[in-house]
Structure formats: C-alpha cells, structure tokens
Amino acid sequence: MSTAHFSLLAGTPLPLGTYIRPQGINFSVFSRHAKAVWLVLDIADGQAVKRYEIPLDPSANRSGDIWHILVVGVETEGMSYGYRMDSNSDWTRGAAYNPETILLDPYCQKLLPRRWGEKAAYGATCCCRIAKHNFDWQGDRPLRLAGEKRVIYELHPRGFTASATSGVSAPGTYRGIIEKIPYLKDLGITTVELMPVTEFDENDCPFRHPETGAALKNFWGYNPLSFFALKSGYAADPDNHLNEFKEMVRQLHLAGIEVFLDMVFNHSGEGGYDGTTSSFRGLDNQVYYLLNQETGDYLNYSGCGNTLNCNHVVMRDLVREALRYWVVMMHVDGFRFDLASIFGRDAQGRVVPNPPLVERIAEDPVIRGSTLIAEAWDASGLYQVGNFSSNRRWAEWNGHYRDDVRRFFMGEGSAASLATRLAGSSDLYQSSQRGPLNSINFLTSHDGFTLYDLVSYNQKDNSENGEDNRDGDNNNLSWNSGLEGDPCPAAVLVLRLRRMKSMICLLLLSQGVPMLTAGDEFARSQRGNNNAWCQDNFTGWVDWSLLARHGDLRRFFKLCLALRRKWAIFSRSDFFPAEGKTAEIEWQSLRPGETNWIEDCHVLGLTLRGETASGLLTGQANEGSFFLAINGDRENYSVFAVPEPPKQGVWHLLIDAAATAPNDFRETPPPLISPETISVAPLSVVVLYAGIYAGTATPTGGIGKKETSMAAQDNGGKEKNGGSKQYGQPVGATTEPQGGNP
C-alpha cells in the first residue's frame, strides 16, 4: 500500500469524478455522512497489479460534503480506482457503510470492460476507469429533427440483432445495429430509442427457468449501476466500446436517424438492503435514496426495492451532468425517462407541484435542444399522463392512446374516445398550452405484449420467468381473435392481421408522434410473455425469419409510414381549429354530418382536408383530402355513406386493412366512380384519398357505383347497413371527442 510511485496534493472539489490536470489526476466524490474515506487504486505493474489505498484527510481533502485528492505521477493507462467509506461507528438510522466494499464513482464514464454474461466484480474490486474520448466525429452533430417528422422505433441494443436470423456479422452489438441501418432507413423510421445502455449487471437476476433450471439474465437492463458508463457487453469489441457506440451514432445520423436513450433515474441496481452494494448505498444511503425516516427502510415507488431521491440537489446535479455527458460527448438526440413520475416526489415520497428536477432538465442550457419524453407514471399508482409538466419541452408516453385504441379493436371501445386520440388528445395537452406533438402515441412497447401477441392472447404466459406467472400486468386490453396462441387456423390469422393493420394504420395517421416496437412490423411474438425482462433468448430476441413470412405486413407498415411522411395533415404541430369556414377535420358516424358519441357506438368516420407541397405518389403540388372509415364492431360489416370529395377531385381507394396485399394498400389507388357507400369489415379501417390525381381529369377503370371495397372478401360477417344508431339522427350524444369539429 505504499505510495512511493506518486505524490499527493489536496486537490479540488469540482468537477466531481476524475479530471486530468497538468499536475496529475484529480479525484472528487460526494459523501455527507462518511467519517473516513479511502481512494483505492489498482495499478498495473508488468503482469501484476498493485493496490494502493490512500486515506483522505478531512482537514485537507474535504470541502463541505466533497472529498477530493490530486494524485501526481500516475498514468491513466492500466489504472482503475474506487472508494472505501466508513462511518467510524458514528451510526445513524439509514446509514449503510461497509469499509470492506469498494465503491463505484457515480461520475465514472467507464467501468472495467467485460463481455455480455461475464461475471462482474462490482463492490469487490476497483472497477472504475478513466475514459478517453478520442473519437473522430467528422463533423457530426445531434440531428434534432422537427417533431412533425419524427417516428420512433424502440429497440433492445442486444435483442435487436442477437438472433442468428438477423444475418449480421456482429449479432447483439452496437455494430450489429449499424449493419441494420439500411433496413431502418428503408422502413422509414426517423428515430431509434435504445433501451438502457448504461452499465448494469445482467447476472443479478435471481430467477431460474422453471424447467431447465438455467439461470436467467437481467436482459432489459433497467437496473443501472451507473448513469454515465456505457454498457461494454453490448459491444463487439468491449475494449473499444465507447468508440463503437459513437460510430453507431455517427452512422445513424448520416442516415438521417436520431438516437434516443431510455434513462433510468428512478432507482438503481443495488435493490433493497439485501442487494449488492456497488455505489450509492455505500457512498451516502441517506442522501441518494428515499428512506422511511422512522425505520430507515427504503421507500419503494419503483417496484425494484429502492427509489432514488431525485429532488435532492445532489441527485439533481448528477442527473443533469449525466444528460449533458450523453448530449455533448456521445451526441445523443433525446431521452425517454423510465417511471418519470418519481421525479415529482419529495424526500418523504409526497407528490409536489413543479418538481425541481423536472424543471432543471427542461431548462438546462446544454440539454435544451434535446427531446425529452416522460413515462408519466410510477409503480405506486401515480399516473400523470397529460399533467406531468406544463413545460412544452416535455412529451409523454400517451398511455390513454394505447388503451383507447386497443379497446376499440377489441370491439369494446367507444368512437368518442377513439376520436379524441386520433385528433391529438387535446383533452390531455391543450389546457397546458401544449400540442399534439407532446403526445407519444404507441400501441406496444418493450413492456407488455408485442403487437402480434396483443391480437393472439387473452392471458399472459410468463411461466418461463420463474415467478409462477405472478409477474407482468394482468390488464393487457387484448383479445386473441378467437383462439389462444399458436398454431391457429387460417381464418383466425386473417382476423389477427386485419386488426394489426387497422391499429397501425390509425397509429401512423393520428396526430402526435408515433412510436413502434422493433419486430412488430413482421408480427414478432413472445409467445404470450408480457414481461420478457429476463429472457435473453429466442423469446426476447427479434426473430428476423418472420420477415419472409410476414413481408406483406412489413410492406403495409412501410407504406403507411410513407403516407404520413408525404402529407403534413397527419402530423400537425397544433390542434385542429374548432371553428372556421373550411373545416380541416369533419367527424361523422355512418352518414356525413351525423355524429354519434354514445358510449357503445363502435363506428367512426372522419374526413381530413388539407394540402401539401408534394402530392401522394405523384410528386405534384396537389390539394388532397382523406376519408377514414373505422369499424370497431366484432361481428358486423358497417356501411358508410361517403362524403363529397373536394372540388375537382374524386375518391380513390387507398387502404383497406381487410384486404390482402397488394390491395390492403394500393400504391396506385383506383378511383371510385360516383361512390355512394363503402362497406368496412369488422375491426377494420378503410382510407380513401381525393384530389387531382396523376393528372387524370376523368378517371377510368375504377370501382363502380355502389360497389363496396369488401364485397369480394366477406368472411362471414353480417352487413350492418344502418339503423337509427348509425344512419339516423345522432342519439344521446353525451361525450364528444376533444379537438377539432365533432
């Protein structure tokens, strides 16, 4: 433990972490309650590693609550470090000091690299390294796309390409994602949202496969050990993981694709008192975590054993500096914040107005240009979708959108609720002077059923997780389309595909920012598992072989994405005006001008009238309108009277979600000759387009008068041709959709 190889100076308290100065390396760490602190250095000496433990003198190496020292004469190469702390028997409730534990520096940007699955030694040895940022960005900058252009694609950095079916040379890695950039660009997404990429211990999962007994892994990574250090196990070359990640970001940016990170600031991987102490608990348990003031027990609003004390100034500073690091040093474009409602709790867990952390993130001058997305709920029932923050910088995962669309295509939702979601959820965002782009619309995410499982399972099947199927949400708002799971008859598969296409069509034509989940575009399944957090295997990985089987579904996704991209009417930055000489949105039930907002109405029509600089498929500057006919009835066809097309235009049959490819989305949509009605299959959507099309003044070869788009594809549903509820005068309208002209 000699320090003969180097000399020591007092050092400075800021910046926290390590900082290379002309004299040497400055080390700085926060601890308010520790009475004794040691800096521990492991330094390579040939083939051996020598350990040096340097006690910090409170009279010389402490400024306020910051312990610091400057080490002269030590090289960063071959050196790792950590801290030991003790309370010198000055115990207070909630203290958790153990001088035998070697702690991680919360500001460390690099931990000892290791391959995925290799055993970690956090808490037992020096794991912190000093990162070198020597990457040539070649002029790259964060893209910061306009919200109107954004389509988010959530993916797991490992699971996206881990399967051999991905066909990449470096499966399960940042490099593997680079190899999939042509696929992402061709699909038409603009933004990848990566599940957690900060260091965690994938081996900390306590569960085993109930049949094989094999140890399961913490696959998702929502158990952070650090908010700065990049996950080296996701790199093809763990020793060069920082540059590999940066190259991935640079290549995505060159393709016009943003990079968002899913950040977990609500809890840490240390768990409860029975968990592994690696950093925060041993540094200052009473400051970093929410504790019961009487017992010292953890307050658990995260469902993971502990909750970080997010509004303590020390934690606020840590979050701010971590986000700045990812923006400045790693060129990340935006962030999604896991269980962000915890940001609104004080030291006692009480919900407070205008939480300091929420404001600090939104108004920080470095983070200012980055996209901010809140998962606006926590594990204790605090649900803040629509009122997480009044600051326009904050967008939110819109759980109401997910639930209302799911209900409607189970045959249980209401037309009024669906209309509100399609128009941008003004009931949630208009009162706070926010707009549709504050709504992140989604049907699925990593958490819950995949899109295919949503239409294939009534009940979750998480038995492989080793928790006797107790984990995961029981309320999935799913319907199996007539048969649980697979294999299924052809007729059931037809219905499942129809429902998937209908929901995706509406998602991509709704006001707000759409988010897709990787693999949904070709019917990825987790075989009913709605909580695959520990499934580092075929269940949790994307199966790319499905792309050949469901290429038609992927084509439908791609064309819907292209349609959204072409026409600004589908991605407004403000809500539809409620009044005006020419309505941009017009609601109807089965007849134009007649609406029905009673709870059990399951049909909805809407006409969107607008113009764009580039016309659909033709490249001409055209005025265009769209008519969406949506049938949420499980059994019956619904017959919609078609509204008048715009002046000098005719209706063209663009989308019929019940048809098979290529007629489900017609790239050269045929005109309808004087149509009066269209028939829409159960749980399906039909979209018509009207305008001056392809320079044809008098369309020919179209679908004839009164011919319905589904006439040749009756799968046994009974045609619903009216009745007072749909065709007659509106009855009992008690709930109107919010936003636009009902």
C-alpha positions in Angstrom: 0.0 0.0 0.0 3.0 2.3 -0.4 2.5 5.5 -2.4 6.2 5.7 -3.3 5.4 5.8 -7.0 3.5 9.0 -6.9 2.9 12.1 -4.8 -0.3 13.6 -3.4 -1.8 17.1 -3.3 -5.1 18.3 -1.7 -7.0 18.5 -5.0 -10.2 20.4 -5.6 -13.9 19.6 -5.1 -15.1 20.3 -8.6 -15.7 18.8 -11.0 -17.0 15.6 -9.4 -15.5 12.4 -10.7 -12.0 12.5 -12.2 -10.3 15.3 -14.0 -6.9 15.3 -15.6 -5.0 18.4 -14.6 -1.5 19.5 -15.6 -0.1 18.2 -12.3 -2.0 14.9 -12.3 -5.4 13.3 -11.8 -7.9 15.0 -9.5 -10.4 12.6 -7.8 -13.6 14.0 -6.2 -16.6 12.2 -4.7 -19.6 13.3 -2.6 -20.4 11.9 0.8 -22.0 13.9 3.6 -22.2 11.2 6.3 -19.0 9.3 5.8 -16.3 9.9 8.5 -13.5 8.1 6.8 -12.8 7.8 3.0 -10.1 6.0 1.1 -9.2 6.3 -2.6 -8.3 2.8 -3.8 -6.0 2.5 -6.8 -5.2 -0.7 -8.8 -2.2 0.0 -11.0 -0.7 -2.5 -13.5 2.9 -3.2 -12.8 4.1 -5.6 -15.6 2.0 -8.7 -15.3 0.9 -7.9 -11.7 -1.5 -5.4 -10.3 -0.6 -3.4 -7.2 -3.2 -1.9 -4.9 -2.7 1.4 -3.2 -5.2 2.7 -0.6 -4.9 6.4 0.1 -6.7 7.8 3.2 -8.3 11.2 2.7 -7.6 13.7 5.5 -10.9 15.6 6.4 -8.9 18.7 7.2 -7.1 18.8 3.9 -9.1 16.7 1.5 -12.7 17.7 2.3 -14.6 20.8 1.1 -18.1 20.7 2.5 -19.5 17.3 1.6 -17.0 16.7 -1.2 -13.9 14.5 -0.6 -11.0 15.2 -3.1 -7.4 14.5 -3.8 -4.9 15.1 -6.6 -2.6 12.2 -7.5 0.7 13.2 -9.2 2.7 10.7 -11.2 0.2 8.0 -12.1 -0.8 7.1 -15.6 -4.4 6.5 -16.6 -3.5 3.5 -18.8 -3.6 0.4 -16.7 -5.1 2.1 -13.7 -8.5 1.5 -12.1 -10.0 3.0 -9.0 -12.8 3.0 -6.4 -13.6 4.2 -2.9 -14.0 2.7 0.5 -16.0 4.6 3.2 -16.8 4.2 6.8 -18.8 6.0 9.5 -16.3 5.2 12.3 -19.1 3.8 14.4 -21.0 7.1 14.2 -24.1 5.2 13.1 -27.3 7.0 12.3 -30.6 5.5 11.0 -30.3 4.6 7.3 -26.6 4.6 7.2 -25.2 1.6 5.3 -21.4 1.9 5.4 -19.2 -1.1 4.9 -15.4 -0.3 4.7 -14.8 -3.6 3.0 -16.8 -2.6 -0.1 -15.0 -0.9 -2.9 -17.5 1.6 -4.4 -18.0 2.9 -7.9 -17.7 6.6 -8.6 -21.1 7.8 -9.7 -19.5 10.2 -12.2 -17.2 7.5 -13.7 -17.6 7.3 -17.5 -16.1 3.9 -18.0 -16.1 0.7 -16.0 -13.9 -2.4 -16.5 -14.9 -3.8 -19.8 -16.4 -7.2 -20.0 -18.3 -9.3 -22.5 -22.0 -10.0 -22.1 -22.6 -12.6 -19.4 -19.1 -12.5 -17.9 -19.2 -12.3 -14.1 -18.9 -8.8 -12.7 -16.9 -7.9 -9.6 -18.8 -4.7 -8.5 -18.2 -4.0 -4.8 -15.3 -6.4 -4.6 -12.6 -4.7 -6.6 -11.7 -1.4 -8.3 -13.9 -1.2 -11.4 -13.7 2.4 -12.4 -11.6 3.5 -15.4 -10.8 7.0 -16.8 -12.4 7.3 -20.2 -10.6 8.7 -23.2 -12.7 10.5 -25.8 -10.5 10.4 -28.9 -13.2 9.6 -31.5 -13.2 11.5 -34.8 -16.8 12.6 -35.2 -16.1 14.0 -38.6 -18.3 17.0 -38.0 -21.3 15.0 -36.7 -23.9 16.8 -34.5 -27.2 15.7 -33.0 -29.9 15.9 -35.6 -32.7 17.4 -33.6 -35.4 16.7 -36.1 -38.7 18.6 -36.1 -41.4 16.7 -34.1 -43.7 16.7 -37.1 -41.2 14.5 -39.0 -40.5 12.0 -36.1 -41.3 8.3 -36.0 -39.8 6.5 -33.1 -38.7 2.8 -33.2 -37.9 1.3 -29.8 -35.3 -1.5 -29.8 -33.2 -3.5 -27.5 -29.5 -3.0 -28.3 -28.7 -6.7 -27.9 -32.1 -8.3 -28.7 -32.5 -6.4 -32.0 -29.8 -8.5 -33.7 -28.8 -11.2 -31.2 -30.6 -14.0 -33.1 -28.7 -15.7 -35.9 -31.7 -14.9 -38.1 -30.6 -11.2 -38.1 -27.9 -12.1 -40.6 -25.4 -9.5 -39.1 -21.7 -10.3 -38.6 -21.7 -9.0 -35.0 -25.0 -10.1 -33.5 -26.3 -8.4 -30.3 -24.0 -5.4 -30.5 -23.8 -1.7 -31.4 -22.0 -2.9 -34.6 -25.0 -5.1 -35.4 -27.3 -2.1 -35.2 -25.0 -0.3 -37.7 -25.5 -3.3 -40.1 -29.3 -2.9 -39.8 -29.3 0.9 -40.7 -30.3 0.2 -44.4 -33.3 -1.8 -43.1 -34.3 1.0 -40.7 -33.9 3.7 -43.4 -35.9 1.7 -45.9 -38.7 1.1 -43.4 -39.0 4.8 -42.9 -38.4 5.4 -39.2 -36.5 8.6 -38.1 -35.5 7.8 -34.6 -34.2 4.8 -32.7 -35.0 4.7 -29.0 -32.5 2.3 -27.3 -33.4 0.5 -24.1 -30.9 1.1 -21.3 -27.2 1.3 -22.4 -25.7 2.4 -19.1 -23.8 -0.3 -17.2 -25.8 -2.9 -15.3 -25.1 -6.4 -14.1 -27.0 -8.8 -16.3 -26.2 -11.6 -13.9 -28.1 -10.1 -11.0 -31.4 -11.9 -11.9 -32.4 -14.2 -9.0 -34.7 -16.4 -11.1 -34.2 -19.7 -13.0 -36.0 -21.3 -15.8 -38.6 -23.5 -14.1 -38.0 -26.5 -16.5 -34.3 -26.4 -17.3 -33.1 -24.8 -14.1 -30.8 -22.5 -16.1 -30.1 -19.1 -14.6 -32.0 -16.3 -16.2 -30.4 -12.9 -17.0 -31.4 -9.3 -16.4 -31.9 -8.8 -20.2 -33.6 -5.5 -20.3 -31.1 -3.6 -18.1 -33.5 -1.4 -16.1 -31.1 -1.8 -13.1 -28.4 0.8 -13.6 -25.1 0.7 -11.8 -24.1 4.0 -13.4 -25.7 6.8 -15.3 -22.5 7.6 -17.3 -20.7 4.4 -18.0 -21.7 2.7 -21.3 -22.6 -1.0 -21.4 -19.4 -2.6 -22.7 -21.2 -6.0 -23.1 -23.2 -4.6 -26.0 -20.0 -4.0 -28.0 -18.4 -6.4 -30.5 -15.1 -5.2 -29.0 -15.7 -4.4 -25.3 -12.2 -2.8 -25.0 -13.3 -0.3 -27.6 -17.0 0.0 -26.7 -17.1 3.8 -26.4 -15.9 4.3 -30.0 -18.1 1.5 -31.2 -21.1 3.3 -29.7 -20.1 6.6 -31.2 -19.6 5.1 -34.6 -23.1 3.7 -34.4 -24.5 7.1 -33.5 -22.5 8.8 -36.3 -23.7 6.2 -38.9 -27.3 6.6 -37.8 -27.0 10.4 -38.1 -25.5 10.0 -41.6 -28.7 8.0 -42.5 -30.9 10.8 -41.0 -31.8 8.7 -38.0 -31.8 10.2 -34.4 -30.7 8.3 -31.3 -32.8 8.5 -28.1 -31.7 6.7 -24.8 -34.0 5.2 -22.3 -32.7 6.5 -19.0 -33.4 5.0 -15.5 -33.1 7.6 -12.8 -35.9 6.4 -10.6 -34.0 3.5 -8.9 -30.6 1.7 -9.0 -29.4 -1.8 -9.4 -28.5 -2.0 -5.7 -32.0 -3.1 -4.8 -33.0 -3.3 -1.1 -30.7 -3.9 1.8 -30.3 -7.5 0.8 -28.9 -6.4 -2.7 -25.4 -5.8 -3.8 -23.9 -2.6 -2.6 -21.9 -1.2 -5.5 -22.1 2.6 -5.3 -24.9 4.9 -4.0 -25.8 2.9 -0.8 -22.2 2.8 0.3 -21.4 6.4 -0.5 -24.4 8.0 1.2 -27.5 5.9 1.6 -29.4 8.7 3.4 -29.0 11.2 0.6 -29.2 9.1 -2.6 -32.4 7.1 -1.6 -35.8 7.8 -0.2 -35.9 6.3 3.3 -38.6 5.9 5.9 -37.5 8.5 8.5 -38.5 6.3 11.4 -37.3 2.9 10.3 -34.7 3.6 7.7 -36.4 1.2 5.3 -36.4 2.0 1.6 -39.5 3.7 0.1 -40.2 1.7 -3.0 -42.1 3.6 -5.7 -40.2 1.9 -8.5 -41.2 -1.7 -7.7 -37.4 -2.6 -7.7 -36.5 -2.3 -4.0 -35.4 1.3 -3.8 -36.2 4.7 -5.0 -33.7 7.4 -5.7 -34.1 10.8 -4.0 -34.5 12.6 -7.3 -35.2 16.1 -6.0 -32.2 16.2 -3.6 -29.8 18.8 -5.0 -27.0 16.2 -5.2 -29.2 13.8 -7.2 -30.4 16.6 -9.4 -26.8 17.6 -10.2 -26.0 14.0 -11.0 -28.9 13.7 -13.4 -28.1 17.0 -15.1 -24.4 16.1 -15.6 -25.2 12.6 -16.9 -27.6 14.0 -19.5 -25.1 16.7 -20.5 -22.5 13.9 -21.0 -24.7 11.9 -23.3 -25.5 15.0 -25.4 -22.0 16.6 -25.6 -19.7 13.6 -25.6 -21.9 10.9 -27.2 -24.1 13.1 -29.5 -27.4 11.6 -28.3 -30.5 13.4 -29.6 -33.0 12.8 -26.9 -34.1 10.8 -23.8 -37.0 8.8 -22.6 -37.3 8.7 -18.8 -38.4 5.5 -17.1 -41.1 5.9 -14.4 -40.6 9.6 -14.5 -43.4 10.4 -12.1 -40.9 9.6 -9.4 -39.3 12.9 -10.4 -42.2 14.6 -8.7 -41.8 13.1 -5.2 -40.0 14.7 -2.3 -37.8 13.1 0.3 -40.8 11.7 2.1 -42.3 10.4 -1.2 -45.0 13.0 -1.3 -46.1 14.4 -4.7 -45.0 18.0 -5.1 -46.1 20.7 -7.6 -43.4 22.0 -10.1 -40.7 19.4 -9.1 -37.3 21.0 -9.3 -35.7 18.1 -11.3 -38.4 18.3 -14.0 -37.8 22.0 -14.5 -34.0 21.6 -14.3 -33.9 19.0 -17.1 -36.3 21.1 -19.3 -34.4 24.4 -18.8 -30.8 23.3 -18.8 -29.0 25.2 -21.5 -26.9 22.3 -22.7 -29.8 19.8 -22.8 -32.1 22.5 -24.2 -32.2 21.2 -27.8 -32.7 17.5 -26.9 -36.1 15.7 -27.0 -37.5 14.8 -23.5 -40.1 12.1 -23.1 -41.6 11.1 -19.8 -43.1 7.8 -18.9 -45.5 9.7 -16.7 -46.4 7.1 -14.1 -44.7 5.1 -11.4 -45.1 1.7 -9.7 -47.2 3.0 -6.9 -50.2 4.2 -8.9 -49.2 7.8 -9.6 -50.4 8.4 -13.1 -49.6 11.8 -14.6 -50.3 11.4 -18.4 -51.4 14.8 -19.5 -50.2 16.7 -16.5 -46.6 15.6 -15.9 -45.4 19.1 -16.7 -46.8 22.2 -18.3 -43.5 22.9 -20.0 -43.8 22.3 -23.8 -40.3 20.7 -23.7 -41.8 17.6 -22.1 -43.5 15.0 -24.2 -45.2 11.9 -22.7 -45.8 8.3 -23.5 -49.6 8.5 -24.0 -51.0 5.5 -22.2 -54.5 6.7 -22.9 -53.9 6.5 -26.6 -52.6 2.9 -26.2 -55.6 1.8 -24.1 -58.3 3.5 -26.2 -57.1 2.1 -29.5 -56.7 -1.3 -28.0 -60.2 -1.3 -26.6 -61.7 -0.2 -29.8 -60.1 -3.0 -31.8 -61.3 -5.5 -29.2 -64.8 -4.4 -30.1 -65.3 -2.7 -26.7 -64.1 0.9 -27.0 -66.1 4.0 -27.9 -66.0 6.1 -31.0 -65.8 9.3 -28.9 -62.6 8.1 -27.1 -61.0 7.0 -30.3 -61.8 10.3 -32.0 -60.1 12.2 -29.2 -56.9 10.1 -29.6 -56.8 10.4 -33.4 -57.1 14.2 -33.1 -54.1 14.5 -30.8 -55.5 14.1 -27.3 -56.4 17.8 -26.7 -58.2 16.7 -23.5 -54.7 16.0 -22.1 -52.5 18.7 -23.6 -54.5 21.7 -24.7 -55.1 23.1 -21.2 -51.4 23.3 -20.5 -50.7 25.1 -23.8 -49.1 22.1 -25.2 -49.9 20.4 -28.5 -50.3 17.1 -30.3 -46.5 16.6 -30.6 -46.3 16.3 -26.8 -48.2 13.0 -27.2 -46.1 10.0 -27.9 -48.7 7.6 -29.4 -48.0 3.9 -29.1 -49.7 0.6 -29.2 -46.9 -1.6 -27.8 -43.5 -1.1 -26.1 -40.9 -3.4 -24.6 -43.2 -3.7 -21.6 -46.2 -5.8 -22.4 -47.5 -7.8 -25.3 -46.0 -7.4 -28.8 -48.5 -6.3 -31.5 -49.0 -9.9 -32.7 -49.5 -11.2 -29.1 -52.0 -8.4 -28.5 -54.3 -10.0 -31.1 -53.3 -13.6 -30.2 -53.6 -13.9 -26.4 -56.2 -13.2 -23.8 -53.9 -14.0 -20.9 -50.2 -13.5 -20.3 -48.0 -16.6 -20.1 -44.9 -15.6 -18.1 -44.2 -19.1 -16.7 -40.7 -19.1 -18.2 -39.7 -16.2 -16.0 -39.6 -18.4 -12.9 -42.1 -16.5 -10.9 -45.2 -18.8 -11.3 -46.7 -16.3 -13.7 -47.1 -13.7 -11.0 -45.1 -11.0 -12.7 -46.3 -8.8 -15.5 -49.5 -6.8 -15.9 -52.8 -8.7 -15.9 -54.7 -6.0 -17.7 -53.5 -6.2 -21.3 -56.6 -5.0 -23.1 -56.0 -7.8 -25.6 -58.2 -10.3 -27.5 -57.0 -13.5 -29.1 -59.2 -13.2 -32.2 -61.0 -16.4 -31.3 -58.2 -18.8 -30.4 -55.5 -18.6 -27.7 -52.0 -18.5 -29.1 -50.5 -20.5 -32.0 -50.9 -22.5 -34.1 -54.1 -21.1 -35.4 -56.5 -21.7 -38.3 -56.1 -19.5 -41.4 -59.3 -17.6 -40.7 -58.0 -16.6 -37.2 -54.7 -15.4 -38.7 -56.6 -13.3 -41.3 -58.5 -11.6 -38.5 -55.3 -11.0 -36.5 -53.5 -9.4 -39.5 -56.6 -7.2 -40.2 -56.6 -5.9 -36.6 -52.9 -5.3 -36.6 -53.0 -3.4 -39.9 -56.0 -1.4 -38.7 -54.3 -0.3 -35.5 -51.1 0.5 -37.2 -52.9 2.5 -39.9 -54.5 4.6 -37.2 -51.3 5.0 -35.2 -49.5 6.4 -38.2 -52.3 8.6 -39.3 -53.0 10.1 -35.8 -52.0 13.5 -34.6 -49.0 13.1 -32.3 -45.6 11.4 -32.6 -45.9 7.6 -33.3 -43.7 5.0 -31.6 -43.3 1.5 -33.0 -41.7 -1.5 -31.3 -39.0 -3.4 -33.1 -40.3 -6.5 -34.9 -44.0 -5.6 -34.7 -43.8 -4.8 -38.4 -43.4 -8.5 -39.2 -45.5 -10.0 -36.4 -42.8 -10.7 -33.8 -44.2 -12.8 -30.9 -43.0 -13.5 -27.4 -45.5 -16.4 -27.2 -47.7 -14.6 -24.7 -44.9 -13.4 -22.4 -45.7 -9.8 -21.5 -42.7 -9.2 -19.2 -39.7 -10.7 -21.0 -37.2 -8.7 -18.9 -35.2 -11.9 -18.1 -35.4 -13.6 -21.4 -32.1 -13.3 -23.1 -33.1 -15.9 -25.7 -35.4 -16.5 -28.6 -38.3 -15.1 -26.6 -36.7 -11.8 -26.0 -34.8 -11.5 -29.3 -36.2 -10.3 -32.6 -36.8 -13.3 -35.0 -35.9 -12.0 -38.4 -37.1 -15.1 -40.1 -40.6 -13.8 -39.7 -39.8 -11.1 -42.2 -40.1 -13.6 -45.0 -43.3 -15.0 -43.6 -44.9 -11.6 -43.0 -43.3 -9.4 -45.6 -46.7 -8.2 -46.7 -47.3 -6.8 -43.2 -44.0 -5.1 -43.2 -44.9 -3.6 -46.6 -48.1 -2.2 -45.1 -46.1 -0.6 -42.3 -43.7 0.9 -44.7 -46.4 2.4 -47.0 -48.3 3.8 -44.0 -45.1 5.4 -42.9 -44.5 6.9 -46.4 -48.1 8.2 -46.4 -47.6 10.0 -43.1 -44.3 11.4 -44.4 -45.9 12.8 -47.6 -48.8 14.6 -46.0 -48.5 17.2 -43.3 -52.2 16.8 -42.4 -51.3 13.8 -40.4 -48.7 15.5 -38.2 -49.8 18.9 -37.2 -48.0 20.9 -34.5 -51.2 22.4 -33.2 -54.7 21.1 -32.7 -57.4 21.3 -35.3 -59.3 24.6 -35.1 -62.7 24.2 -33.6 -64.3 26.7 -35.9 -63.6 28.0 -39.4 -65.1 28.5 -42.8 -63.5 25.3 -44.1 -63.2 22.6 -41.6 -59.9 20.7 -41.7 -61.4 17.7 -39.9 -65.0 16.6 -40.1 -66.5 13.8 -37.9 -69.3 11.5 -38.8 -70.8 8.2 -37.9 -72.2 6.3 -40.9 -73.5 9.4 -42.6 -71.7 12.7 -43.3 -72.9 15.4 -41.0 -74.4 13.0 -38.4 -72.3 12.0 -35.4 -72.9 9.6 -32.6 -70.9 9.9 -29.4 -72.8 7.5 -27.1 -70.6 5.0 -25.3 -71.5 1.9 -27.2 -71.1 3.4 -30.7 -68.3 1.4 -32.4 -68.1 3.1 -35.8 -66.4 6.3 -36.7 -65.7 8.3 -39.9 -63.6 11.3 -40.3 -62.6 13.5 -43.3 -59.3 15.3 -43.3 -58.9 18.2 -45.7 -55.5 19.8 -46.4 -52.7 20.4 -48.8 -49.0 19.6 -49.0 -46.1 20.6 -51.2 -45.6 17.1 -52.5 -48.6 15.1 -53.6 -49.1 11.4 -52.8 -47.0 9.3 -55.1 -47.2 11.8 -58.0 -44.8 14.5 -56.8 -47.3 17.1 -57.8 -48.4 20.0 -55.7 -52.0 18.9 -55.0 -54.8 19.6 -52.7 -55.8 16.4 -51.0 -58.3 15.0 -48.6 -58.6 11.7 -46.8 -61.7 9.9 -45.6 -61.2 7.3 -42.8 -64.0 4.8 -42.2 -63.4 2.8 -39.0 -65.4 -0.2 -37.8 -64.9 -1.4 -34.2 -67.7 -4.0 -34.3 -66.5 -7.5 -33.8 -69.1 -9.3 -36.0 -70.8 -6.9 -38.4 -69.8 -5.0 -41.5 -70.6 -1.3 -41.4 -71.7 0.6 -44.4 -70.5 4.2 -44.5 -72.0 6.9 -46.8 -69.1 8.6 -48.4 -68.8 12.4 -48.1 -68.4 14.7 -51.0 -64.8 14.8 -52.3 -63.0 18.1 -52.7 -63.6 20.3 -55.7 -62.2 18.9 -58.9 -61.3 15.6 -57.1 -62.6 12.1 -56.9 -62.2 9.5 -54.1 -59.5 6.8 -54.6 -59.4 3.6 -52.6 -56.1 3.8 -50.9 -56.2 1.5 -47.8 -58.4 -1.5 -47.0 -57.0 -3.2 -43.9 -59.2 -6.3 -44.5 -57.8 -6.9 -48.0 -54.8 -9.0 -48.8 -51.6 -7.5 -50.3 -51.2 -5.6 -52.5 -54.8 -4.4 -52.2 -54.6 -3.6 -48.5 -52.5 -0.6 -49.5 -52.8 0.3 -53.2 -49.7 2.1 -54.4 -51.7 3.2 -57.5 -55.1 3.6 -55.9 -58.1 3.2 -58.2 -60.7 5.9 -58.4 -64.2 5.2 -57.1 -66.8 6.1 -59.8 -69.5 8.1 -58.1 -69.4 6.1 -54.9 -72.3 6.3 -52.5 -71.2 3.9 -49.8 -68.3 1.7 -48.8 -68.6 -1.4 -46.6 -66.0 -1.9 -43.9 -65.2 -5.3 -42.4 -65.4 -5.9 -38.6 -62.5 -4.5 -36.7 -61.1 -2.8 -39.8 -60.2 0.5 -41.5 -60.7 1.8 -45.0 -59.0 5.0 -46.2 -60.0 7.0 -49.3 -57.9 9.7 -50.9 -59.3 12.5 -53.0 -57.6 15.2 -55.1 -56.3 15.9 -58.6 -54.7 12.5 -59.1 -51.9 11.7 -61.6 -53.1 14.4 -63.9 -56.2 12.4 -64.9 -59.2 14.7 -65.3 -61.6 11.8 -65.9 -60.5 8.7 -64.0 -61.3 5.4 -65.7 -61.1 1.8 -64.7 -62.2 2.5 -61.2 -64.5 0.7 -58.8 -68.1 1.1 -60.0 -71.0 2.9 -58.4 -72.3 1.3 -55.2 -69.6 -1.4 -55.3 -68.1 -1.9 -51.9 -64.4 -2.4 -51.3 -65.0 -5.6 -49.2 -67.7 -7.1 -51.4 -65.5 -10.0 -52.5 -64.0 -10.6 -49.1 -66.9 -11.4 -46.9 -65.5 -13.6 -44.1 -68.9 -14.4 -42.6 -69.6 -11.0 -41.0 -73.1 -9.7 -41.3 -73.5 -6.3 -43.0 -74.7 -3.6 -40.8 -76.5 -1.1 -43.1 -77.7 1.4 -40.7 -80.4 1.6 -38.1 -81.0 4.7 -36.0 -77.8 4.4 -34.1 -75.5 4.9 -37.1 -77.6 6.1 -40.0 -80.3 8.1 -38.4 -80.2 11.3 -36.4 -77.5 11.3 -33.7 -78.9 10.0 -30.4 -77.9 10.7 -26.9 -74.6 12.3 -27.7 -73.2 12.7 -24.2 -69.4 12.6 -24.8 -67.8 14.5 -27.6 -64.2 14.0 -28.8 -61.8 16.6 -27.8 -60.0 18.6 -30.5 -61.5 19.6 -33.9 -65.1 19.8 -35.0 -67.1 17.0 -33.5 
